[in-house]
Amino acid sequence: MNSDKGRPRRRPDDWDDGEEEEYMPPAPVRRRRPPVSPVPPSTYAPRPRPRQYAQERPRVARQQPPKRRSVWPWLLMGCAGGIVLLVLAAAAVVFFALRSATGTTGINNLPLPGVTTSVYTQKSLPQQIPLSTLQQVQVHDQIGDVTITVDPSTTTPTVAYVKKVKATSSDAANKEFNNIIVQVQPSGTSDGTLSVNATVPNNGTLFSSHNDSVDVMVTLPPQSTSAPATPTTGNIATVTPSTASTPLKLDVNVSIGNISVTGLSGILQIQDSIGNISVQQAILSDGSSLRTSSGNVTFKGSLDTTTLASNSQSIYTIQSETGNLDVTLPADTNVILDAYTNSGTIASDFDVSKIKSSDGSLNGPLVSGTTPTALLKLHVSTGNVYLRQGA
């Protein structure tokens, strides 16, 4: 395209010499864009579709997971409940054992409709046991009470017993009486020994229900043997020992029942599983022990604190696993006292302030400033200890 198009042209004759032509800038030319070849419709880029949003759902409050509770309170409550149940069960067992031992109704003896049971007794005649000398007394009773008494008016040992059964009739009771065996001086008994052995049928265990029992009563004359002993003076008081050079030895063993001994002096070895022990007006020699697993022990007497020929220590033991000890001694008694209770208290009429420990136990000479040679043990697992002054 000519850029001079549209501008008037001048002819040569119109030019003047020396006249300069006025310069006119060319008019701007509008350029056209080159044609663009058409693009097939298929090659067009798809137009973006408007974004479609899902329909908004109603918001639901998020539930918080439940808080996890601590298991320790439940464990502690379970342990406490178990301990309570065990204690109640043990108390129930002991309760029914004691009831059955005394002939009362137990778990297996509940009354049946239309059936009535009664307690029948059968007393034996006193049986005299002639002995030239009496050195030892042995009594074994499975179920029943044992009573041993010294009678100054008696010159010969005597044994008697009472059988007790529960039956529906007298005929049934008589049959049951024949099943209770009491042996006095059984074969093999050594000289100078009084032996009694009482057994009942179907005794089962200690905690079974028992319909049968037998009470044994032994009466002894005042003790005498060949030669009297010569008493010696201790640190504080002179205590007259047994009248014999060899003290009488008493051996009593009861499974269920009470034991009572009155007026006897010597080596008393008394063992009870379930029941109370009472020893009155007695003088205990070296090696004496009064023990019960479940029951109270009462002692009122004195201790033979005579110095032994071997200069060894005399030992006396009074003990209860579950129960109380009530011990009465003369005011001038002087021994090394060893008293304690795991669960309970200790009360004493003697001045024990100098031998009392912080835990309440007592350990030391009963009379301060002395060195006694005898040791008295008062031991309790669960129960109280009472030490009293006698006349």
C-alpha positions as CSV (number, residue, x, y, z in Angstrom):
1,M,0.0,0.0,0.0
2,N,1.3,3.5,-0.9
3,S,1.9,5.7,2.1
4,D,1.3,8.9,0.0
5,K,-2.2,8.0,-0.8
6,G,-4.6,10.7,0.1
7,R,-2.0,13.5,0.2
8,P,-2.3,16.0,-2.7
9,R,0.4,15.7,-5.2
10,R,2.1,18.8,-6.6
11,R,3.0,19.3,-10.1
12,P,6.6,20.1,-11.1
13,D,5.6,23.6,-12.4
14,D,4.2,24.4,-9.0
15,W,7.5,24.0,-7.4
16,D,9.4,27.2,-6.7
17,D,13.0,27.3,-6.8
18,G,14.4,27.6,-3.4
19,E,11.1,26.9,-1.8
20,E,11.3,24.0,0.6
21,E,8.4,21.7,0.8
22,E,6.7,21.5,4.1
23,Y,7.1,18.1,5.5
24,M,3.9,16.3,6.5
25,P,4.3,13.2,8.6
26,P,2.6,10.2,7.2
27,A,-0.8,9.3,8.6
28,P,-0.7,6.3,10.8
29,V,-1.9,3.2,9.1
30,R,-4.1,0.8,10.9
31,R,-2.7,-2.7,10.6
32,R,-4.9,-5.6,10.4
33,R,-4.4,-8.8,12.2
34,P,-3.5,-11.7,10.1
35,P,-6.4,-14.0,9.6
36,V,-6.5,-16.9,12.0
37,S,-7.3,-20.2,10.6
38,P,-10.4,-21.6,12.1
39,V,-10.1,-24.3,14.8
40,P,-12.4,-27.3,14.6
41,P,-14.9,-27.3,17.3
42,S,-13.6,-30.5,18.6
43,T,-10.3,-28.9,19.5
44,Y,-11.8,-26.3,21.7
45,A,-10.8,-26.7,25.3
46,P,-13.8,-27.6,27.4
47,R,-15.1,-24.7,29.3
48,P,-14.8,-25.4,33.1
49,R,-18.1,-26.3,34.6
50,P,-19.2,-24.5,37.6
51,R,-18.2,-26.4,40.8
52,Q,-21.1,-28.2,42.2
53,Y,-21.2,-28.4,46.0
54,A,-22.9,-31.3,47.7
55,Q,-25.9,-30.5,49.7
56,E,-24.8,-29.4,53.1
57,R,-25.7,-32.0,55.8
58,P,-27.0,-30.8,59.1
59,R,-24.1,-30.7,61.6
60,V,-24.3,-33.2,64.4
61,A,-22.6,-32.5,67.7
62,R,-19.7,-34.9,68.1
63,Q,-20.1,-37.1,71.1
64,Q,-17.2,-37.2,73.4
65,P,-16.0,-40.8,74.2
66,P,-16.9,-41.8,77.8
67,K,-14.2,-41.1,80.3
68,R,-12.4,-44.2,81.4
69,R,-13.0,-44.8,85.1
70,S,-10.2,-45.9,87.3
71,V,-10.4,-49.6,88.4
72,W,-8.5,-49.1,91.7
73,P,-11.6,-48.1,93.8
74,W,-13.4,-51.2,92.6
75,L,-10.4,-53.4,93.3
76,L,-10.1,-52.0,96.8
77,M,-13.8,-52.5,97.5
78,G,-13.5,-56.1,96.2
79,C,-10.6,-56.8,98.5
80,A,-12.3,-55.3,101.5
81,G,-15.5,-57.3,100.8
82,G,-13.4,-60.5,100.4
83,I,-11.7,-59.9,103.8
84,V,-15.1,-59.3,105.5
85,L,-16.5,-62.5,104.0
86,L,-13.5,-64.5,105.2
87,V,-13.8,-63.1,108.7
88,L,-17.5,-63.9,108.8
89,A,-16.9,-67.4,107.4
90,A,-14.2,-68.1,110.0
91,A,-16.5,-66.8,112.8
92,A,-19.4,-68.9,111.6
93,V,-17.1,-72.0,111.5
94,V,-15.9,-71.5,115.0
95,F,-19.4,-70.8,116.2
96,F,-20.9,-74.0,114.9
97,A,-17.9,-76.0,116.0
98,L,-18.3,-74.8,119.6
99,R,-22.1,-75.4,119.4
100,S,-21.6,-78.9,118.2
101,A,-19.0,-79.6,120.8
102,T,-21.3,-78.7,123.6
103,G,-24.1,-80.8,122.3
104,T,-26.2,-78.0,120.8
105,T,-27.7,-77.9,117.3
106,G,-25.2,-77.5,114.5
107,I,-25.5,-77.2,110.7
108,N,-26.2,-81.0,110.3
109,N,-28.4,-81.2,113.3
110,L,-31.2,-78.9,112.3
111,P,-34.6,-80.2,113.4
112,L,-36.5,-82.2,110.8
113,P,-40.3,-82.0,110.5
114,G,-41.9,-84.6,112.7
115,V,-38.5,-85.7,114.2
116,T,-37.5,-84.8,117.7
117,T,-34.1,-85.4,119.2
118,S,-33.1,-85.2,122.8
119,V,-29.8,-85.3,124.7
120,Y,-29.4,-88.5,126.7
121,T,-26.7,-89.0,129.3
122,Q,-25.1,-92.1,130.9
123,K,-23.1,-91.8,134.0
124,S,-20.5,-94.4,135.0
125,L,-19.8,-95.5,138.5
126,P,-16.6,-94.2,140.1
127,Q,-13.7,-96.5,139.3
128,Q,-10.8,-96.7,141.8
129,I,-7.3,-97.2,140.4
130,P,-5.0,-98.7,143.1
131,L,-1.5,-97.3,142.6
132,S,1.4,-97.6,145.1
133,T,2.9,-94.4,143.7
134,L,1.5,-91.8,141.4
135,Q,4.0,-90.2,139.1
136,Q,2.1,-89.3,136.0
137,V,-1.5,-88.7,134.9
138,Q,-2.5,-88.9,131.2
139,V,-5.9,-87.9,130.0
140,H,-6.9,-87.8,126.3
141,D,-10.5,-86.8,125.3
142,Q,-11.6,-86.1,121.8
143,I,-14.8,-84.2,122.5
144,G,-15.9,-83.3,126.0
145,D,-14.8,-81.6,129.2
146,V,-12.0,-82.8,131.5
147,T,-12.0,-82.1,135.2
148,I,-9.1,-83.0,137.5
149,T,-9.4,-82.3,141.3
150,V,-7.2,-83.1,144.3
151,D,-9.3,-84.2,147.2
152,P,-7.6,-84.5,150.6
153,S,-10.2,-87.0,151.8
154,T,-9.3,-89.4,149.0
155,T,-6.6,-92.0,149.3
156,T,-7.0,-93.7,145.9
157,P,-7.2,-92.1,142.5
158,T,-10.8,-92.3,141.1
159,V,-12.1,-92.0,137.5
160,A,-15.6,-91.3,136.4
161,Y,-17.2,-90.2,133.1
162,V,-20.5,-89.1,131.6
163,K,-21.4,-90.1,128.1
164,K,-23.7,-87.7,126.1
165,V,-25.5,-88.5,122.9
166,K,-28.3,-86.9,120.8
167,A,-30.9,-89.4,119.7
168,T,-34.6,-89.7,118.8
169,S,-35.3,-92.4,121.5
170,S,-33.8,-94.1,124.5
171,D,-33.2,-97.3,122.4
172,A,-31.2,-95.3,119.8
173,A,-29.3,-93.6,122.6
174,N,-28.4,-96.9,124.2
175,K,-27.0,-98.1,120.9
176,E,-25.0,-94.9,120.5
177,F,-23.6,-95.2,124.1
178,N,-22.0,-98.5,123.1
179,N,-20.1,-96.7,120.4
180,I,-18.4,-94.3,122.9
181,I,-15.2,-95.9,124.2
182,V,-13.6,-94.9,127.5
183,Q,-10.4,-96.8,128.4
184,V,-9.0,-96.6,131.9
185,Q,-5.6,-98.0,132.4
186,P,-5.4,-99.5,128.9
187,S,-2.9,-102.3,128.3
188,G,0.7,-101.1,128.2
189,T,0.3,-98.4,130.9
190,S,3.5,-98.1,132.9
191,D,3.7,-98.4,136.6
192,G,2.9,-95.2,138.5
193,T,0.8,-93.9,135.7
194,L,-2.9,-93.2,135.6
195,S,-4.2,-93.2,132.0
196,V,-7.7,-92.4,130.6
197,N,-8.5,-92.4,126.9
198,A,-12.0,-91.4,125.6
199,T,-13.1,-91.6,122.0
200,V,-16.4,-90.9,120.2
201,P,-17.5,-92.3,116.8
202,N,-17.5,-90.4,113.6
203,N,-15.9,-87.4,115.1
204,G,-14.9,-86.1,111.7
205,T,-12.9,-82.9,111.9
206,L,-12.8,-80.2,114.6
207,F,-15.4,-78.2,112.6
208,S,-17.8,-81.0,112.0
209,S,-21.1,-81.4,113.8
210,H,-20.8,-83.7,116.7
211,N,-23.7,-85.5,118.4
212,D,-21.6,-87.5,120.9
213,S,-19.3,-86.4,123.7
214,V,-17.9,-87.7,126.9
215,D,-16.9,-85.8,130.1
216,V,-14.1,-87.2,132.2
217,M,-13.7,-86.6,135.9
218,V,-10.5,-87.6,137.7
219,T,-10.1,-87.3,141.5
220,L,-6.6,-87.6,143.0
221,P,-5.3,-87.9,146.6
222,P,-2.7,-85.4,147.9
223,Q,0.6,-86.1,146.2
224,S,3.2,-88.3,147.9
225,T,6.3,-90.1,146.7
226,S,9.3,-91.5,148.4
227,A,11.4,-88.5,149.3
228,P,10.5,-84.8,149.9
229,A,12.5,-82.1,148.3
230,T,14.5,-79.5,150.2
231,P,13.4,-76.0,149.3
232,T,16.0,-73.3,148.6
233,T,15.8,-69.6,148.9
234,G,15.4,-67.6,145.8
235,N,16.2,-63.9,145.2
236,I,13.1,-62.5,146.8
237,A,10.9,-65.2,148.4
238,T,11.0,-68.8,149.4
239,V,8.5,-70.9,147.5
240,T,7.8,-74.3,148.8
241,P,7.9,-76.7,145.8
242,S,5.9,-80.0,145.5
243,T,6.3,-82.3,148.4
244,A,8.1,-84.8,146.1
245,S,11.6,-84.9,144.8
246,T,10.1,-85.8,141.5
247,P,7.2,-83.6,140.6
248,L,4.0,-85.2,139.4
249,K,3.5,-84.9,135.6
250,L,0.1,-84.1,134.2
251,D,-0.5,-84.5,130.5
252,V,-4.0,-83.5,129.3
253,N,-5.0,-83.3,125.6
254,V,-8.5,-82.3,124.4
255,S,-9.6,-81.6,120.9
256,I,-12.9,-79.8,121.7
257,G,-13.9,-79.1,125.3
258,N,-12.9,-77.3,128.5
259,I,-10.2,-78.3,130.9
260,S,-10.3,-77.6,134.7
261,V,-7.5,-78.5,137.2
262,T,-7.8,-77.7,140.9
263,G,-5.3,-78.2,143.7
264,L,-2.6,-80.0,141.7
265,S,1.2,-79.3,141.8
266,G,3.8,-80.5,139.4
267,I,4.7,-80.3,135.7
268,L,1.3,-79.5,134.1
269,Q,1.3,-79.8,130.3
270,I,-2.2,-79.0,129.1
271,Q,-3.1,-78.7,125.5
272,D,-6.6,-77.7,124.1
273,S,-7.6,-77.0,120.5
274,I,-11.0,-75.4,121.1
275,G,-12.0,-74.7,124.7
276,N,-11.0,-72.9,127.9
277,I,-8.4,-73.9,130.4
278,S,-8.7,-73.1,134.1
279,V,-6.0,-74.0,136.7
280,Q,-6.7,-73.1,140.3
281,Q,-4.7,-73.5,143.6
282,A,-1.8,-75.0,141.7
283,I,2.0,-74.9,141.9
284,L,3.7,-75.1,138.5
285,S,7.1,-76.8,138.2
286,D,9.7,-76.2,135.5
287,G,8.5,-77.2,132.1
288,S,4.8,-76.5,132.7
289,S,2.7,-75.1,129.8
290,L,-1.0,-74.2,129.5
291,R,-1.9,-73.7,125.8
292,T,-5.1,-73.4,123.8
293,S,-5.7,-72.5,120.2
294,S,-9.1,-70.9,120.7
295,G,-10.2,-70.1,124.2
296,N,-9.3,-68.3,127.5
297,V,-6.7,-69.4,130.0
298,T,-7.1,-68.7,133.7
299,F,-4.4,-69.5,136.2
300,K,-4.4,-68.7,139.9
301,G,-1.5,-70.2,141.9
302,S,2.2,-69.9,142.2
303,L,5.4,-70.9,140.4
304,D,8.1,-73.3,141.9
305,T,11.1,-71.0,141.4
306,T,13.4,-73.3,143.3
307,T,16.9,-73.1,141.8
308,L,17.5,-76.3,139.8
309,A,20.4,-78.5,140.6
310,S,21.7,-77.9,137.1
311,N,21.4,-74.1,137.6
312,S,19.5,-74.0,134.3
313,Q,16.6,-71.6,133.8
314,S,13.1,-72.7,134.7
315,I,10.5,-71.9,132.0
316,Y,6.7,-71.6,132.4
317,T,4.4,-70.9,129.4
318,I,0.8,-69.7,129.3
319,Q,-0.5,-69.2,125.8
320,S,-3.6,-68.6,123.7
321,E,-3.8,-68.0,120.0
322,T,-7.3,-66.4,120.2
323,G,-8.5,-65.6,123.7
324,N,-7.5,-63.9,127.0
325,L,-5.0,-64.7,129.6
326,D,-5.9,-64.1,133.3
327,V,-3.0,-64.9,135.6
328,T,-2.9,-64.3,139.3
329,L,0.4,-64.7,141.2
330,P,1.6,-64.0,144.8
331,A,2.8,-60.5,145.3
332,D,6.4,-61.7,146.1
333,T,6.7,-63.6,142.9
334,N,9.9,-62.8,141.0
335,V,10.5,-64.1,137.5
336,I,11.7,-62.8,134.2
337,L,8.5,-61.8,132.5
338,D,8.0,-62.1,128.8
339,A,4.5,-60.9,127.9
340,Y,3.1,-59.8,124.6
341,T,-0.1,-59.7,122.5
342,N,-0.2,-59.0,118.8
343,S,-3.7,-57.6,119.0
344,G,-4.9,-56.6,122.4
345,T,-3.7,-54.9,125.7
346,I,-1.7,-55.9,128.7
347,A,-2.8,-54.9,132.2
348,S,-0.7,-55.6,135.3
349,D,-1.1,-55.0,139.1
350,F,2.7,-55.3,139.4
351,D,4.9,-52.3,138.7
352,V,6.1,-53.0,135.2
353,S,6.9,-49.5,134.2
354,K,10.6,-50.3,133.9
355,I,10.2,-53.3,131.6
356,K,7.4,-52.0,129.4
357,S,8.3,-51.4,125.8
358,S,6.9,-48.9,123.4
359,D,4.7,-51.5,121.8
360,G,3.2,-52.5,125.2
361,S,5.0,-55.7,125.6
362,L,6.8,-56.6,128.9
363,N,10.3,-58.1,129.1
364,G,12.4,-58.1,132.2
365,P,12.5,-59.0,135.9
366,L,9.2,-58.6,137.6
367,V,11.1,-57.2,140.6
368,S,13.4,-54.4,139.4
369,G,17.1,-54.8,140.2
370,T,17.1,-58.6,140.6
371,T,18.3,-61.4,138.5
372,P,15.7,-64.2,138.8
373,T,16.4,-67.6,137.2
374,A,12.8,-68.4,136.2
375,L,11.1,-67.3,133.0
376,L,7.4,-66.8,132.7
377,K,5.9,-66.5,129.1
378,L,2.5,-65.0,128.6
379,H,1.8,-65.0,124.9
380,V,-1.4,-64.1,123.0
381,S,-1.9,-63.6,119.3
382,T,-5.4,-62.0,119.5
383,G,-6.6,-61.1,123.0
384,N,-5.7,-59.4,126.2
385,V,-3.4,-60.3,129.1
386,Y,-4.2,-59.6,132.7
387,L,-1.5,-60.1,135.4
388,R,-2.9,-59.8,138.9
389,Q,-1.5,-59.8,142.4
390,G,-2.8,-62.4,144.8
391,A,-2.5,-62.7,148.5
